[in-house]
C-alpha cells in the first residue's frame, strides 16, 4: 500500500533528521543547507550530516511529506544547484503528530522522574 494513503501514525516515529526537516520547513521554504542552519540555530546538539540530510530529503519527497519548491525571487539565480523544498499538507499533519507524540513522552518522562519539572 502507498504510504501516502495510510494514516499519519504509520509514519511515526520519525527519524530525528526527518523531524528537523519538517520543523524547518514549517517556517517556510528552504534549501538543504538552510535546513542545516535552521537546526543549528535551534540549538540542536548533534549537527545534521549532509549525506543523511539529502537521503532523508529524497525519501521524504517520495513519501509525499515534502515537495520541491521554486527558489524565492529574492534569491540570487547564480547558484542553480540549490534545490528548495516546501512542506506538504501530509508533511504538516505528520510533523504535528510527531510533535504530539514527543510531547506525550516528555510528560511521561517528567512524571516518571527522568526530567525535572512539573508533570
Phi, psi and omega in degrees: 000140179295127185298332180295336183270352182274167177300148181302331181296340179290345178272347187266150355283149176281152169291149180306319181297322180294319179295320177299320178298312181296320177300314181295315184285342176296334179273349179144173182294142180211160170265171185306311181295327176296325176294318178298314180299320180295317178298319178294321180294331177284352178088024177299130184283337178246109183297150179286132176281134184301313180297317178297319180298310184292329173293319178295318179300318179296313181298318182291328174295315180297328180277350180085014179280328178225165178219159176289148180230158177287148177296141178300148182296336179283344181285138178296135181275010182284338181247089182281355180286340182286127174255129179261149183230153176225158178281140173265171177299320177296317179300320177297315178300315181294318178300317178295319179297319179293320178298318177296320179297316180292323178298318179296318178296322179294318177299317179296322179294323177292314181297326181276357177089006179283331178237145177280152180125177181278149181284000000 
